[in-house]
Amino acid sequence: HKFTGSIFEFTGSALRVQDKVLLGIGDSTDLNLKHDGTNSSINEGTGHLTIENTADDKDIILKSDNGSGGTTNYIQLDGSEVETVFNQKIKIEDSKKLTIGTGRDLQLWHDGSNSFIENETGNLTVSASGELVVDVANDIDLDAGGQQIKFSTGGTAVGQIDMAGTDLEIKSLVSNAAFTLR
């Protein structure tokens, strides 16, 4: 069966709508699909827009131009691994935060001049299977809020810096151990 109107054509297996014609779905055309000859858009006007794949262990994949005439996978909602995979670099604009946790407790951002990591709940733990290397061009400032900075090896505290008022005390926590400043 084939039906042709002034703005669309239905061939039985495909519905083709001409450029610059809005395809509205719903009693009040709440979901709109449109192609203007160059760009396409999907617009939902009353509620959430849900894209759902109900096939077991299958993905939703967002692809776009790769800059070389082909397409590439940018974001993948991986149904078999139950994870979101970012297959390309992620750019977050200045002063926009990456927030992690239900309460958005861990925040990372860059304000155009400086970078920040802020943890608002509990401890911030950094661990490495090898060396932890901090490479800076200028000073390192440690602010323990007027408390202590402890140094440990193998889970055993070996030294600390105490700050009380204007006093600074550096000490070894290992008995019969020498403390050396060089």
Secondary structure, DSSP 4 states (H G I P E B T S, - for coil): --EE-SSEEE-SS-EEE-TT--EEESTT--EEEEE-SS-EEEEE-SS-------STT--EEEEEE-SSSSEEEEEEEETTTTEEEE-S-----TTPPEEESTT--EEEEE-SS-EEEEE-SS------SS------SS------TTSEEEEEETTEEEEEEEEETTEEEEEE-STT------
